[in-house]
Amino acid sequence: MQSTDFLKRLVHRLPQPLPGIESHLKMIPAERLADFLNLKTAFKPMQSSVLIALYPLGDGLGTLLIKRTPDNTPHSGQISFPGGRQDPGDLTPVHTALREAREEIGLDADRIQVLGSLSPLYVAPSNFTIHPVVGYIAQPGGLTPSPEEAEYIIELPLHNLEDYMAHVDIEVRGYTLKQVPCFSHSGHIIWGATAMILQELLDVMECVGIS
């Protein structure tokens, strides 16, 4: 894969209408479908951003995820993209994503070529709207997770990732979500908002012929 070629295709595709809810619905837990569809339940949602850092991996692309440090918050201990809440000094969702990537995994903004964004996603359990920012880095080396934010960094291959789709029961704060759609890869269960964002990314990549 020629990096300049796929970067051009993504940059051209991302500003166009995105699959959004069509992709998200493929990975939403059944118990949370009603809240997801009835966005009127959202009360002044807080704004946040995540960074989807793409990079060459094998014959295709990879992206970086983190295993969050357990801290008793709604997404404690889960696997996610680097990211977090918008600060007052953040001018745009891109600024939030770049700042959080630096704070959480030590990825400096000057290493990241911002390509565009995916669809915003409202997450009812934490009352956040997530803005997924797509970027490209030449290689992911030299990164260090912040102990307060992340236990470790995961390098996730995107090639044929949909082959790893599964349905599993997941325990969340003493409650069992039944048969949750997820990506089960290398011992990691990727579900919820992260899986929904990943699914839209995969759908957009397929649309422009990137595997």
Residue pairs with C-beta under 8 A, 6 or more apart in sequence:
1 56
1 59
1 60
1 61
1 210
3 56
3 136
6 61
6 208
6 210
7 113
7 115
7 136
9 208
9 209
9 210
10 115
10 116
10 134
10 204
10 205
10 208
10 210
11 115
11 116
12 208
13 116
13 204
13 207
13 208
14 115
14 116
14 117
14 118
14 134
14 204
15 116
18 118
18 119
18 200
18 204
19 119
19 200
19 203
19 204
20 119
20 200
21 119
22 203
23 119
23 196
23 199
23 200
23 202
23 203
24 36
24 119
24 121
24 196
24 199
24 200
25 33
25 36
26 181
26 196
26 199
27 181
27 182
27 191
27 192
27 195
27 196
27 198
27 199
28 36
28 181
28 196
29 170
29 177
29 180
29 181
29 191
29 192
30 178
30 179
31 177
31 178
32 124
32 125
32 177
35 41
35 124
36 122
36 124
39 122
41 124
42 122
42 124
42 127
42 129
43 127
45 122
45 127
45 128
45 129
46 85
46 86
46 126
46 127
46 128
46 129
47 85
47 86
47 93
47 96
47 128
47 129
47 131
48 83
48 84
48 85
48 86
48 96
48 128
48 129
48 130
48 131
49 83
49 84
49 86
49 90
49 93
49 94
49 96
49 97
49 100
49 130
49 131
49 132
49 133
50 80
50 81
50 82
50 83
50 97
50 100
50 130
50 131
50 132
50 133
50 197
51 64
51 81
51 82
51 83
51 97
51 98
51 100
51 101
51 107
51 112
51 133
51 135
52 63
52 81
52 118
52 132
52 133
52 134
52 135
52 197
52 201
53 63
53 64
53 82
53 101
53 107
53 112
53 135
53 136
53 137
53 140
54 61
54 62
54 63
54 115
54 134
54 135
54 136
54 137
54 158
55 61
55 62
55 63
55 64
55 136
55 137
55 138
55 139
55 140
56 62
56 138
56 139
57 155
57 157
57 158
57 159
58 157
58 159
59 159
60 157
60 158
60 159
60 210
60 211
61 157
61 158
61 159
61 205
61 210
62 140
62 155
62 156
62 157
62 158
63 81
63 156
63 158
63 198
63 201
64 81
64 82
64 105
64 107
64 140
64 143
64 153
64 154
64 155
64 156
65 79
65 80
65 81
65 82
65 153
65 154
65 156
65 188
65 190
65 194
66 79
66 80
66 81
66 82
66 104
66 105
66 145
66 149
66 150
66 151
66 152
66 153
66 154
67 77
67 78
67 79
67 150
67 151
67 152
67 154
67 188
68 75
68 76
68 77
68 78
68 79
68 80
68 149
68 150
68 151
69 76
69 77
69 147
69 148
69 149
69 150
69 151
70 76
70 77
73 126
74 125
74 126
75 125
75 126
75 192
75 193
78 191
78 192
78 194
79 154
79 188
79 189
79 190
79 194
80 193
80 194
81 132
81 194
81 197
82 97
82 100
82 101
82 104
82 105
82 107
82 150
83 96
83 97
83 100
83 101
83 104
83 130
84 96
84 100
84 103
84 104
84 149
85 96
85 128
86 93
86 96
87 96
87 99
89 95
90 96
90 99
93 117
93 131
93 133
94 114
94 117
94 133
96 131
97 131
97 133
97 135
98 109
98 112
98 114
98 133
99 109
101 107
101 109
101 112
102 108
102 109
103 146
103 149
104 145
104 146
104 149
104 150
105 143
105 144
105 145
105 146
105 150
105 153
106 142
106 143
106 144
106 145
106 146
107 137
107 143
111 137
111 138
112 135
112 136
112 137
113 135
113 136
113 137
114 133
114 134
114 135
115 134
115 135
115 136
116 133
116 134
117 131
117 132
117 133
117 134
118 132
118 134
118 197
118 200
118 201
118 204
119 132
119 200
120 129
120 130
120 131
120 132
121 129
121 130
121 132
121 193
121 196
121 197
122 128
122 129
122 130
123 129
123 130
123 192
123 193
130 193
130 197
132 197
132 200
132 201
134 201
140 153
140 155
143 153
145 151
145 152
145 153
154 186
154 188
156 185
156 188
156 190
157 185
158 201
158 202
158 205
159 211
160 211
161 183
161 185
161 198
161 202
162 202
164 183
164 184
164 185
165 181
165 182
165 183
165 184
166 181
166 182
166 183
166 184
167 179
167 180
167 181
167 182
168 179
168 180
168 182
168 184
168 189
168 191
169 176
169 177
169 178
169 179
169 180
170 176
170 177
170 180
170 182
170 189
170 191
171 177
180 191
180 192
181 191
181 195
182 189
182 190
182 191
182 195
183 189
183 190
183 191
183 195
183 198
184 190
190 198
205 211
